[in-house]
Amino acid sequence: MVAPPIRRSRSSGQSGSTHLIGWLGHDSQSANVLATAQMHLNMRSAVVSALPANMRSAFEVIKLDNQVLTLMVSSAAFAAKFRQLAPRVTAHMQKAGWNIAEIKLKVQGGLGLPDIVKPLREARTLDQTDLKAFEDLRSALRPGPLADAVAKLLKHHQGTTHNSVQTTEQDPAPSSEAKS
């Protein structure tokens, strides 16, 4: 009896993605698609390195034509912010070896690109020392809009601090009986 040929599982050979990329490289039309996809990925990584962290995932490269890089963005807010950074990104791309003179944006809502994540607002409540410093500032200012703004700030925060102090005072403090 003849033993059946040994079959290799997919995990023991090349991965499916490596095999697919190899297959794409054999056909000239597929090779062009592969080269374009790799070029777009390289351009995207060059653009990403020039952007702040919160903007790095909200765009995709569409095309490069006549020194004009076209990007697809998910929102008008991202497009507005990107337009402010476009000269810096263009200069960065040129330093990286890309022949780009201009960046155009196309807003396509609902494309599944993540929205820009705003950083959490860091705020703390004003304590008595802070309020005392603002009170001193207000007394040193001449009457006018700045003095009025500081007075309004004090009035607003003295009300919230007063309430938080009352809440703290109403909470029962741990007694010595509870500890034993």
Disulfide bonds with the S-S distance in Angstrom:
none
